[in-house]
C-alpha cells in the first residue's frame, strides 16, 4: 500500500514492532483523503501488540495468505475483532499464485473463517473479502475502496479545534534524542510546544515527526505522530493528553500516582478483609474504582508481577508454589513492546521445576550497572536490537556474566526457553540394546575354594557388551537391575561383545542366581533435558 518493504528491512524479515502509516487516497475517493493503517506484528510472541492494535482501530483488516489459510494468529485477531465489536475486512494475499484455483481458495477460506464466527459476504454475511497481491498490486484499489466505503458508513468525525489526544503505539530511547513515543492522534490537534501527560510520565513536545521522518508543527486526528520530549517511556496503549502547563502536567501525574497507591493499598486491605471481615478496604476500593484507567492497570500488573517474583523466590521446600530453581534474567531492548512480548512468554512457560524471573527490564544499551547486578544475582542478560561499546563485552567476560544478543524476536524467545530448559532436571532414558536367554546355570570354582554360577546364554536380539547395564528378568518380573558385567566369554575366550545368535557365558557383579528361561537385558542410560 505504501510501496515499501518495512518487514524486509527488519531483522529476520518480520515485523517486530507496532507501527502506523497513512495512505493518500486521492480525489477518486471523495472527501476521504487518507486512511491510516496500524501495522501489528504477526508473530505469535506479539499477541499483546495485536490486542492493543485492535482496541485502537476503527476498522480491522485481517490479512490471510491464500496458501496458508487461517492460522492461530488469524483466529486470535478474529476473536479480538468480535470481542471489541470492530468491523472486519478480510484481505486475501498471494492470489497471484492461485489464478487457476481462485474460486476454490475463496471457498476454502470462507469456510475456515466461518468456523471462527466470521461470515463473509459471499456466504451471506456482512464481512467483505478482497483478493489482493502485494507483488503485482492487483486488488489494492478494491481494498482501499472497501475501507473507504466502511469509513463513510461509520461517519467517523473528530473536532480538530480541541486539545490533542493520542494513543501510544510504541516507545523507545534514541541516542541524542531521548524518549521517542509513536502515537495515533485520536481527537483534537496535537501541537509542537504543548505539554502532555501519558500515564505516569509527562513532558513538553519538543518535536513532532510524521511517518516519513519530517518534522511538523501539528498532527490532526487519524494521523500517526512521533512525539519527542517525554521525560520517560510510557507503556503502549496508554492515552497521551495535552494539558495547559507543566505545573498542570505534574499535578496530574502526582494525582494519578496517589490514586494508584490508594488502589494498591485497597487491594491489600481487601485481601485482609477476606480473613478479618473488615469491609473498609472494599469501600475504599469502590470509591476509587473510577480512577483505574489503562495506565493504572499497566502499573498495577507490573508491580504485582514484581511482588509475585519476590514471593516465589522466597519460598522454601514444602511451601505451596515452591519452585526448585529460579532462573534470573535482565532484559535490555530498543522498545517497550518487546518487553511485553517477553513477559507474555515467561507467563506461558511451565513453572513446576524452574521459573524464569525477570529481575529488571529497560529500554537502552547494556551498562556496567547491569553487569554488576547480573554478577550479584547470577542473571543472564538479554540484549535485543541494541548496540553497546566493546568495553561492555570485555567487562562481561571479566565478571563471567552471560550476555546474549539478538536481533530477531523469535530467536530471543527461543533462547529464553532454552535457558529455562537447561535448568530443568534431566530425564533418565533407557534403551535396550540386546537380550539373551539363560539356557543353564553353570557352577565354576573361584579363589579360596568358593564356587559361583555363571549364566550360559544365547543372545536373542541386539548385542551384549561390557559397558552396558544389565537387568535379570524371571517370568516377566525384574529380579535385579542396574548391574555391571564382570566377565563375558564366547566358548573359552574372553570377549567384550557378543551378538545375536551367539552363545556365551556371562558373569554379573552382585548376583549368580540364574535359572533356565531367565532373560538378561542389556541397556544403556542417558540423561536428556525435558521438553517445555
N, C-alpha and C positions, 0 to 999 in steps of 0.2 A: 504493500500500500504506500509506503514512503520511499520505495525504491532504494532500500538499504538492507544490509545483512547484519543486523545487530548481534544475533546469536553467533554468527560465524566469527565475529571479532572478539568474542569472549572465549576464555579458556575452555577447551573441551567442545567447542561448537554448540553450547547450550546456553539458554538464557538463565542467568544466575541471580538476577535481581529484578525487583518490580520497577517498572518504568512507565513513561507515558509519552505519546507523540500525537500530533494533530495532523489531520489530512484535510487540505483545502478541497472543497467540492466544486467550486466554480458556479457560473450562472445557470448551468443546466439543472441544478438542484434548488433553484429559487432562493428563498431567504436563508436557508440553512447553508451558511458559507463554509463551515468547517465542522469536523467531528473529532473528538479526542479519544484515543484508544489507551486504555491502561493495559500494558503488556505484562502478564504474570508468568513466572517460570512454570514449565510443565513437569519438571522432575518431581518424583514422589516426596522428596525432602521438603518441598516448599508449600505444603498444604496451608500453612498459616498465611502465606502471601496470597494464595488463591482465595482464601476465605476473606481476607482483607479487601482484595480487589472486587469481589462480588458485592461487598457491602457498600462500596463507593460508587458503583456504576449505575447508570440509568437503564442500560441495556447490556446484555451479555452475549458476546459472540463465542459460541462453542466450536472450537476448531477440531475437526475429526479427519484423520487421514484415511483416504479411501482404502488403502491396503491394510492398515492396522485395525480399523474399525473402532468400536467403543472399548477404551482401555480403562484401568482403575481410576486414573485421574479424570477421565471423561465422566465417569459415574459420580465421582466426588463433586465436580463442578456442577453437573446437572442437579444434584441434590441441594447444593448451595443456592442455585437459582430458584428452585422450588421453595426452599426454606425462607429465602429473603424476598420471595414474590417478585423476582426480577425477570422481565421479558427476555426471551431467548431468540437468537438467530443462529442456526447451525450452518457453519461453513465447511464444506467437504473439500479437502485439498487433495492434490496429486491426481486429479481427474484426467489429466493429460495421459496418464499411464493406463487408463481404463476406458478408452474410447470404444473398444469392441464389446465391453460388457457393462456399459454405463447404467442401464436400467436395472440390471441385477444388483449392482453395487448400491444404488439408491434404495432398492427394496430391502436389501440386507441391513443397511444402516438404519432405515426406518424401523425395522423390526427390533433391532438392538436398542434403539432409543426408546421405543415403546415399552420395553421391559423395564426401563428406568423412569417411566411416568411422563416421558416427553412424546407428545403426539404431533408429528409433522403435518404440514398442510396436505401433502399427497395422500395421507391416511385419514383425512377428515379433521385434523387438529388445527391449531392456530399458530404453530411454530414453523416459520419459513425455513427451508433448506436450500442453500445456494451452493452450486458446484463451482469451484474456483481452481486455478492453477497458479501457484506462485512463480512457476518457471516461465509460463507464457503470458501471464496476466489475464487470461481468459476468466470471465466471471466476476472480476473485481468491481467493474462498474455496476453490475447487477447487485453485488453485495452492498455497495455504497447506497444505491437507490433503495434497497430494502431497509437499511438502517435509517436513512433519512425519512422514509415514509413512517416508520415506527415513531421516530422523534416528533414528527409533525402531529401524529395522533396523540402523543403523550402531552403535547403542549407544554414543553419544558421552558420555564422562564426564570430569570433572576434579576434582581434590582442592582444595577451597576453603580448607583449613586451611594450605596451604603458602604460602611467599612468592610474591608475584605475578610473573608473567612475561607480557609483551605483545609484539606485533609492531607496528612503526611503519608507519603508512599514509602520513602526510604530516607536514610540519613547516613552520612559518613563524614570523616575528617579528611581534609586536604591540606597538604603542606603549604604554608604561606597564605592559606585562605581561612582555615578553621572549620567550623561546622557548616556542612552543606546539607540542606534539607529539601528533598524533592517532594513537591506537593501538587495537588489539583485544586484550583480555586473553585469553590462551590457557591459562593454568594458574595455580592459586592465587588469591589475592586481592590486588589492588593497593590499597595504603592511602596516604592522605594522611600526610605526615611521613616516609615511607620514603625511604631513599637508593637511587638507581638508577644503573645503568650501561647505556649504549647505544652500542655501537661504541667510538669513542674519546672519547665525551662522557659526562659524569656530572652528577649534581645531586641535590637534595632536592625531593621533591614538595611544593610549597607549596600546590597546589590540584589537585583532580580535578574535571573538568566533564563532565557527561553530554551526550548528544546534544541535549537540549532546552535546554542552556545553564545548567542548575542545578548548583551546586557540591555534591559528595557526598563522604562520608568514605572510601568504598571502592567498588571495582568488581570484580565476580565474573567468572568465565570466560565467554567468548562475548559479552561486552558491549563496546561502544565507550567509550573514555575519552580525554578531552583532558588531557594531563599538562603542568602548568605548573611550572617550576623547574629545567629543564635549563640547564647553563652555555652550551651551544651547540646547533646544529641537527644532529641525526643524519640519516643517509640513510634513505630509505624501504626497507622490507623487513628492517631490522635488528632484532634482538631487544633488548627493554628488560627488564633483570633487576633484581630487588630484591636489595640487599646490606645487611649489618647496620650499617655505619657509613660515614662519609665517608672515613675512613682506608682502609677496605677498597675503596671505590669508586676512590680514587686509585691504590691498588696494582694493581687490575685493569686500569685504563686504562694505567698505566705498563708492565705486563707485556704487554699487547696491542701497545702501541707498539714495545716491544723485539722481540716476535715478528715484527711487521710489518717492522721494519728488518732482522731476520735473513733474512726471506723475500726482501726486495728484494736484499739482499746475495748470497743464494744464487742468485738469478736471474742477477745479473751474473756470478757465479763460474761458473755453469753455462754461460753463453754463452762465457766464456773457455775453459772446459774443452773445448768443442767444437773449438777450434782448437789447444789445447795438449795435450789428452789427460789433463789433471788431473781426477780424479773427485771432488775434495774438495767442490766446490760441490754436486754431485749428492747426496753423502752428507748434507751439511748440510740440503739441501732435503728429503730424505726424513725426516730427524729431526724437522723442524718442520712437516711436511705437515699434521698434525692440527690445527695452530693456525690454519689458513686458513679461518675461518668467513666468514659473509656480510659482516661489517663489513670484514674484511681484503681480501676480493675487491674490494669497492667502492673502498677506498682505493688498492689496487694499480692498478686500472683508471684511477683519476683521475690518479695520479702518472705512469703510463705514457703517458696521453694528453698530459699536460703536457710530458713529455720528447719525445714524438713531434712535438709542435707546435714545440718549440725546434729539433729536428733538421731539420725541413722548412724552417724559416725560415733556418737557417744554410747550406743547400745553395747551391752555385754552379752556373751554367750548365754543362752537361756531366755533372754528378753524377747518378747514378741516383736517380730520385724527385724531381728538381728541379721546382719549380713556379714559373712565371714571376711570379705575382702572389699574395702573401699578403694577405688582407683581414682585418684585426683587428677584433674586436668585444668589447664589455663588456656583460654581461647583469646586470640587477638585477630581481628578481622578488619576488612575495609569498610564494612557497613553493618548496621544493626540487624538487617534482615537475616543474615547468615547465622547470627547468634540464636534467633528464634528457631531456625531450622535445626540447629544443633541441639537445643533444648528439647525440641519435639522428638528427635531421635533418641536422646537419653531417656526420655519418659517412656518410650516404647520398648526399650531393651529389658529383657528379663533380669530380675534382681534377687534371685534366691541365694546365689552363692557369692556374687560380686556385683558391685554397682558403680557406675561412673559418677563421680562427684565433681561438678564444675565449681572450682574454687572462686574463680573470677572470670569475667569476660568483658572485653572492652574493644573499642574501635581505635586503631592506631598500631604503630610498629612495636615490636618486642623491645623491652627496655631492660636495663640492668636490674631494676627493682623486680621485674617479672622473673628474671633468672634467680634472684635471691629468694623470692617466695617459692619458686619451684624446687630449689635446693632444700629449703626448710621443710617442705611438705611432701617431697618425693613426687611432685606433679610432672606430668608430661605437658609441654607447651605446644599448642597447635596454632600455626600462623597461616591465615588464609588470605591469599591475594594481596599481600603486603610485603614491602621490602624493609630490610634493616641493615645497618652497617655490618661489615665483615667482622668488626670487633665483637659484635654480639655472638657470632658463631664461635669465635675463639674463647670468649668468656664461658659460653655454654659447655665447651669441651673441658675447660679447666674445672668447672663446677660439676661436671658429669651430669648435666641436665639434658634430657632428651628434647630436642627442638625439631619438630616436624613441620615442614612447609608444604602447602598445597595450593593449586590454582583452580582445580575443578572440584565442585562441591561433592559429587558422589565419591571421588577419591578420598576426600577428607572424612566423609561419613563412614566409608568402608574401613578407613584406618582406625577410627574410634571403636568400631565394632571389633576389629582385630585386637585392639588393646584390651578390651574387656575379655575377649576370648582367651587371650594369653594369661589372664589372671583367674580363669576358671580351673577348678581341679580337673585333672585329666581322667578319662575313662579307660579302664584296662580292657583291652580286647584280646581275645584268644583266637588262634587259628590252628585247627587240627591239621598237621602236615603228614601224618601217617598213622596207621594202626596195625596191630599184629594180634593173632590169636594164639593163646597158650596151648600147646599140644601136650606138654607134660612138664612136671616139676622135677628137676634133676638135682640130686644132692651132690655137693662137692666138699672136699676137705679144705680146711683153712689152717692157717698157722695156729699153733697151740692146741692141736687135736680138736679144733672146733669144726663143725660142719655148717653148711649153709645151702640154700636152694637157689638155683638159677632157673629162669623160665626158658624152656625150649619152645620157640615160637616160629610161626610162619607169617611173613608180612603180607597183609591182605590189601593194603592200599597205601599209596604215597611212599614215604621213606621214613626211616628212623635214623637219628643221628645223636651224637654225644652232646650236642649243645642244647637240644630241646628239653622241655619239661615233660613229665610223664604222669598219667593217672591210670590206676588199675580199676577196671570195671568187672563186676561179677553179677550176673543175672540183671544187667542194666543199671545196677546201683554202683556208686563210686565207693570203693574200699579205701583208697588213698590217692592223693593227688599232689601236684607241685613238688615232685621228687626228681632227683637227678639220676642220670645213668652212670653206674660205677664202671661197668665194662661191657663190651659188646664183641661177640665172636661169631665168625662165619666159619663153621666147622671148628678147627683148632686155631684159626688165625684171628688175631685181634684186628678189628676194623673200626672205622669211625662212622660208617654209614652202611645201612642195608636197605634194599629197595623191594618193591612189590614182587612177590613170588619167591623171594629168597628165604631160607631157613636160617635161624640164628639162635644163639644163646645169650640171654640178657640178664644182667645182674644190676639191681636197683639199689640206691642208697636208702637204708632205713627200713626195708621190708624184704622178706624172702618167702612170703606166704602166697604161693601160686597154686592154682588148681586148673586142671584141663577145662577149656571152654572160657576161661577168663580172657579179657581183651585189654591190651595195653595201647593207650593212645598217646602219641607224641604231639605236642603242641607248642607253639611259640606265643609269647605275650608282648604286647606293645601298648604304650600309653598314648592315647590320642586326645586332642583337645575337643571339648564339647562344641557342638554347633549351636549358635544362638537361634 
